[in-house]
Amino acid sequence: MLRDLFAYRNFIRNIVLKDLKLRYQASVLGFLWSLLNPLMMLAMYTVVFSTIMRVPTESNFTFFLFSGLMPWIFCSGSVMASTGAITGNASLIRKVHFPHETLPVATVLFNFAQLVLALLVVVPGLVLMTGARLTWMAALAIPLLLLHLVFTVGLAFAISALTTVFRDVAHFTEVAIMLLFWATPIVYPPEMAPHALQIWFRASPLAGFTICYQDLLVHHRLPEVGLLSTLVLWTAAALLVGHAVFRRLGRSFAEAV
């Protein structure tokens, strides 16, 4: 798989660039539209949880929320978009011979590119506006983000392939993402959750990534070794199982789509 992806790296890059251009084509604000969604969510949740509901939260709640929300938007957006990575390219699959893995990978990279562009703009702005303090540990969020990228690619492989057989996967994924958002400590500190939910945090890779981002960016401490080890295992499992599902169902993509 890695050999094929490397050989078709220009093909993947062209797909990502094409999608980026189409997304902002004929748009006055262009890339700024990609910032509106996370910025509006940041503003809304900050007001609701720190002003209206007055839930005991972090002192710099906006930056705390940002540390978990931005990676979540990337992962959930990639997973949701991957439901159409194969079914939405039926004509290309039927007419052109190429590694089909490039399609879900390009979908994830498209969302990853938007995340990187948003981080370059939002992080400096939040640091100036909220007075958030970043230490050298913030640099460790980069390898964590790359691990998150590989994990998301594994999910995209499985979901994009399963959608060709069961079209309801797209609807199920949409509902699951909504439920998992509230079962992940993004808008509340993990310590506020009941004991049973904290056990879930230890097992859920989505919660694990969020807690690690919060540790590095907000609490200025290294994540627990056990939690990082669990995330590495989850990432390896997602990639191996996801690609196995993709290869098995990929034999009938041309007929299924």
C-alpha positions as CSV (number, residue, x, y, z in Angstrom):
1,M,0.0,0.0,0.0
2,L,2.8,2.5,1.0
3,R,4.6,1.7,-2.3
4,D,1.4,2.4,-4.3
5,L,0.7,5.6,-2.4
6,F,4.2,6.9,-2.9
7,A,4.1,6.0,-6.6
8,Y,0.8,7.9,-7.0
9,R,1.8,10.8,-4.7
10,N,1.4,13.4,-7.5
11,F,-2.1,12.0,-8.3
12,I,-3.0,12.4,-4.6
13,R,-1.6,15.9,-4.5
14,N,-3.5,16.9,-7.6
15,I,-6.8,15.7,-6.1
16,V,-6.2,17.6,-2.9
17,L,-5.3,20.8,-4.7
18,K,-8.2,20.4,-7.1
19,D,-10.6,20.0,-4.2
20,L,-9.1,23.0,-2.4
21,K,-9.5,25.2,-5.5
22,L,-13.1,24.0,-6.1
23,R,-14.0,24.7,-2.5
24,Y,-13.0,28.3,-2.7
25,Q,-13.6,29.0,-6.4
26,A,-15.7,32.1,-7.0
27,S,-15.8,32.8,-3.3
28,V,-15.0,36.4,-2.1
29,L,-13.8,35.4,1.3
30,G,-12.1,32.2,0.1
31,F,-10.2,30.3,2.8
32,L,-11.8,32.4,5.5
33,W,-15.0,30.4,5.1
34,S,-13.1,27.4,6.6
35,L,-12.3,29.4,9.7
36,L,-15.9,30.5,10.3
37,N,-17.1,27.0,11.4
38,P,-14.5,26.4,14.1
39,L,-14.5,30.1,15.2
40,M,-18.3,30.2,15.6
41,M,-18.2,26.9,17.5
42,L,-15.5,28.2,19.7
43,A,-17.5,31.4,20.4
44,M,-20.8,29.6,21.0
45,Y,-19.4,26.9,23.4
46,T,-17.4,29.5,25.3
47,V,-20.5,31.6,25.9
48,V,-22.7,28.6,26.8
49,F,-20.3,26.8,29.1
50,S,-18.5,29.7,30.8
51,T,-21.1,32.4,30.8
52,I,-24.6,31.0,30.7
53,M,-24.3,27.6,32.3
54,R,-21.3,28.7,34.4
55,V,-19.9,25.2,34.5
56,P,-16.6,25.0,36.4
57,T,-14.0,24.9,33.5
58,E,-10.5,25.8,32.8
59,S,-9.3,29.3,33.5
60,N,-8.6,29.8,29.8
61,F,-11.6,27.9,28.5
62,T,-11.4,29.2,25.0
63,F,-7.9,27.8,24.4
64,F,-8.9,24.6,26.2
65,L,-11.8,24.2,23.9
66,F,-9.7,25.0,20.9
67,S,-7.1,22.3,21.7
68,G,-9.7,19.6,21.4
69,L,-12.2,21.1,18.9
70,M,-9.8,21.7,16.0
71,P,-8.5,18.1,15.8
72,W,-12.0,16.8,16.3
73,I,-13.3,18.9,13.3
74,F,-10.5,17.4,11.2
75,C,-11.1,13.8,12.2
76,S,-14.9,13.9,12.1
77,G,-14.9,15.9,8.8
78,S,-12.5,13.4,7.2
79,V,-14.5,10.4,8.4
80,M,-17.8,11.9,7.2
81,A,-16.3,12.8,3.8
82,S,-14.8,9.4,3.4
83,T,-18.3,7.9,3.1
84,G,-18.3,9.3,-0.4
85,A,-14.7,8.8,-1.3
86,I,-15.4,5.7,-3.4
87,T,-19.2,6.0,-4.2
88,G,-18.6,9.6,-5.3
89,N,-15.9,8.7,-7.8
90,A,-17.8,5.9,-9.6
91,S,-16.9,7.1,-13.1
92,L,-13.2,7.4,-12.3
93,I,-13.1,3.9,-10.8
94,R,-14.8,2.3,-13.8
95,K,-12.6,4.0,-16.4
96,V,-9.1,4.5,-14.9
97,H,-6.8,1.9,-13.4
98,F,-5.1,3.3,-10.2
99,P,-4.8,2.3,-6.5
100,H,-8.2,3.0,-5.0
101,E,-6.6,3.7,-1.7
102,T,-5.6,7.1,-3.1
103,L,-9.2,8.3,-2.9
104,P,-9.8,8.0,0.9
105,V,-6.2,9.2,1.5
106,A,-6.8,12.3,-0.6
107,T,-10.0,12.9,1.3
108,V,-8.2,12.8,4.7
109,L,-5.3,15.0,3.4
110,F,-7.8,17.6,2.0
111,N,-9.3,18.0,5.5
112,F,-5.8,17.9,7.1
113,A,-4.6,20.7,4.8
114,Q,-7.6,22.8,5.9
115,L,-6.7,22.1,9.6
116,V,-3.1,23.1,9.1
117,L,-4.1,26.3,7.3
118,A,-6.6,27.1,10.1
119,L,-4.0,26.4,12.8
120,L,-1.5,28.8,11.2
121,V,-4.1,31.6,11.5
122,V,-6.1,30.7,14.7
123,V,-3.2,29.8,17.1
124,P,-1.4,33.2,16.9
125,G,-4.8,35.0,17.1
126,L,-5.9,33.1,20.2
127,V,-2.6,33.5,21.9
128,L,-2.8,37.3,21.5
129,M,-6.5,37.6,22.4
130,T,-6.8,35.1,25.3
131,G,-3.2,35.4,26.7
132,A,-2.7,31.7,26.4
133,R,0.8,30.5,27.1
134,L,2.6,28.0,24.9
135,T,5.7,26.1,26.0
136,W,8.1,23.9,24.2
137,M,5.7,21.0,24.8
138,A,3.4,22.5,22.2
139,A,5.8,21.3,19.5
140,L,5.1,17.7,20.6
141,A,1.6,18.2,19.3
142,I,3.0,17.9,15.8
143,P,4.0,14.2,16.0
144,L,0.7,13.6,17.9
145,L,-1.2,15.2,15.0
146,L,0.6,13.0,12.5
147,L,-0.3,9.9,14.5
148,H,-3.9,11.3,14.5
149,L,-3.7,11.6,10.7
150,V,-2.6,8.0,10.3
151,F,-5.4,6.8,12.6
152,T,-8.0,8.8,10.6
153,V,-6.7,7.3,7.3
154,G,-7.3,3.9,8.8
155,L,-10.9,4.8,9.7
156,A,-11.4,6.3,6.2
157,F,-10.3,3.1,4.5
158,A,-12.9,1.0,6.4
159,I,-15.8,3.5,6.2
160,S,-15.2,4.3,2.5
161,A,-15.2,0.6,1.6
162,L,-18.2,-0.3,3.8
163,T,-20.3,2.5,2.3
164,T,-20.1,0.8,-1.1
165,V,-21.9,-2.2,0.3
166,F,-24.1,-0.6,2.9
167,R,-25.2,2.9,1.9
168,D,-26.7,3.4,5.4
169,V,-23.1,3.6,6.7
170,A,-23.1,7.3,5.8
171,H,-26.2,8.0,7.9
172,F,-24.9,5.9,10.8
173,T,-21.6,7.7,10.7
174,E,-23.3,11.1,10.9
175,V,-25.2,10.1,14.0
176,A,-22.2,8.3,15.6
177,I,-20.1,11.5,15.2
178,M,-22.7,13.6,16.9
179,L,-23.0,11.2,19.9
180,L,-19.2,10.7,20.2
181,F,-18.7,14.4,20.3
182,W,-20.4,14.6,23.7
183,A,-18.8,11.4,24.9
184,T,-15.4,13.0,24.3
185,P,-14.0,15.6,26.7
186,I,-13.9,18.5,24.3
187,V,-16.2,21.0,25.9
188,Y,-15.6,19.9,29.5
189,P,-12.5,18.7,31.4
190,P,-12.2,14.9,31.8
191,E,-12.3,15.2,35.6
192,M,-15.9,16.5,35.5
193,A,-17.2,13.3,34.0
194,P,-18.6,10.4,36.0
195,H,-16.3,7.5,36.8
196,A,-17.9,5.3,34.2
197,L,-17.3,7.8,31.5
198,Q,-13.7,8.3,32.6
199,I,-13.2,4.6,32.0
200,W,-14.6,5.1,28.5
201,F,-12.0,7.9,28.0
202,R,-9.2,5.5,28.7
203,A,-10.5,3.1,26.0
204,S,-11.7,5.6,23.4
205,P,-9.0,6.7,20.9
206,L,-11.0,9.9,20.2
207,A,-10.9,10.8,23.9
208,G,-7.3,9.8,24.1
209,F,-6.2,12.1,21.4
210,T,-8.2,15.0,22.9
211,I,-6.7,14.5,26.3
212,C,-3.2,14.4,24.9
213,Y,-3.7,17.6,23.0
214,Q,-5.0,19.2,26.2
215,D,-2.0,18.0,28.2
216,L,0.5,19.4,25.7
217,L,-1.2,22.7,24.8
218,V,-3.1,23.7,27.9
219,H,-1.7,21.9,30.9
220,H,2.0,22.0,29.7
221,R,2.7,18.5,30.7
222,L,3.6,15.2,28.9
223,P,0.7,12.8,28.3
224,E,0.7,9.6,30.2
225,V,2.9,6.9,28.7
226,G,0.1,4.4,29.0
227,L,-2.3,6.6,27.1
228,L,0.2,7.3,24.3
229,S,0.9,3.6,24.0
230,T,-2.9,2.9,23.7
231,L,-3.1,5.5,20.9
232,V,-0.3,3.9,19.0
233,L,-2.0,0.5,19.3
234,W,-5.3,2.0,18.2
235,T,-3.6,3.7,15.2
236,A,-1.9,0.5,14.1
237,A,-5.2,-1.5,14.5
238,A,-7.2,1.1,12.6
239,L,-4.7,1.2,9.7
240,L,-4.3,-2.6,9.4
241,V,-7.9,-3.5,9.9
242,G,-9.2,-0.6,7.8
243,H,-6.9,-1.4,4.9
244,A,-7.8,-5.2,5.1
245,V,-11.5,-4.3,4.9
246,F,-10.7,-1.9,2.0
247,R,-8.7,-4.5,0.0
248,R,-11.3,-7.2,0.6
249,L,-14.3,-5.1,-0.6
250,G,-12.2,-3.3,-3.2
251,R,-12.4,-6.2,-5.6
252,S,-16.0,-5.4,-6.3
253,F,-15.9,-1.5,-6.2
254,A,-16.5,-1.2,-10.0
255,E,-19.7,-3.3,-9.7
256,A,-20.8,-1.8,-6.3
257,V,-20.6,1.8,-7.3
